Every structure is written in C-alpha cells, then in structure tokens.
Amino acid sequence: LTLELPPILDVWLKSVPNGTVLFTRLILINALIDTLANPLATAMQATGNVKWYQISVGGCLFFIVILSYFCLKYLHIPPYSVFIISIVFSIIAQFLRILFVSHAIKEFSFVSYTRQVLSKCIVISTLSAIIPIIIHFSISSIWIRFFTVTIVSFVCTIASVYWIGLSQ
C-alpha cells in the first residue's frame, strides 16, 4: 500500500491534493507503531494499577498536540512534520508502555519483548519490503507494477511471517 499509494489515490480521489501521499504514508507508519500498543495496554489494565501508566503514556501522547501546535505556530514547520512528531512520540509512548508492563508484571521482560516481538516485527517488515521495493523501481507501467508489487508483497509478507514471525 505504501509503495503503490499514488495510483490508489488517483483512482479513489480523482484529484489528489498536494502532500496526500506523504501524509498517508506517515499515518500508515504511525498506525503500524500503534498496533503494538493494544496488547501492552491490555496487559497493564489487567494489573489494575493504571494510574501512573495512564498519566505517563497519556501525557506523552498529549504532548504531540502541544508540540505540534507550538511548531506549526512559531517555528512554521511544514504540515507533514506533525505526523513525524506523532511517530516519534508514539515510539516514546511504546517504550513507556514496555517499561510499565515490565515493572508491573514480573514475568514480562523488556529484553525478551524487544527480542521476541519488536526485533521480529522490524526484520519481517524489512524483509517483506525488499523485493517489492526492487520491483517498484524496476517496472515503469503503473498498473503492471501495482499488481506485481501487490502480489509479491503479499507473498513476501506471508513467507516472512511464517519463517521468522511464528514460533512453536
């Protein structure tokens, strides 16, 4: 989706506003980071001790609004920078979640979570993208490239998840 966003938006919107492709790509990156948040939030809520967790993580995420407003109003940064700020603070919030859960649940280890979850997600994402990126830059026909990249991405992702992401 990220690679072949321009033709999708062309069909969907007919007239694509400037910056839409970049905005959408940054939103997708942020959404991928946030997908890792729900299991940790659920684990933390299960402990019943959520006061400081909510204050810390919620405060971190609320800081996105404050910093974005300040940067847009006074530093006159480009609008897409708000999404970069959001990505950075989503990553910080994710590490806060990991720290709180590892402190609240003794069986949960920061190191093992990083090794078994985060590193696998990064490796799978990287390996799943290599061949589709090569195809994306080697085929000039938009629709042939679109369908080829889509199919190859699907196959590469399934293969990467099967061989790297899944364990016994």
Secondary structure by P-SEA (a helix, b strand, c coil): cccaaaaaaaaaccccccaaaaaaaaaaaaaaaacccaaaaaaaaaacccaaaaaaaaaaaaaaaaaaaaaacccccccaaaaaaaaaaaaaaaaaaaaaaaaacccccaaaaaaacaaaaaaaaaaacaaaaaaaaccccaaaaaaaaaaaaaaaaaaaaaaccccc
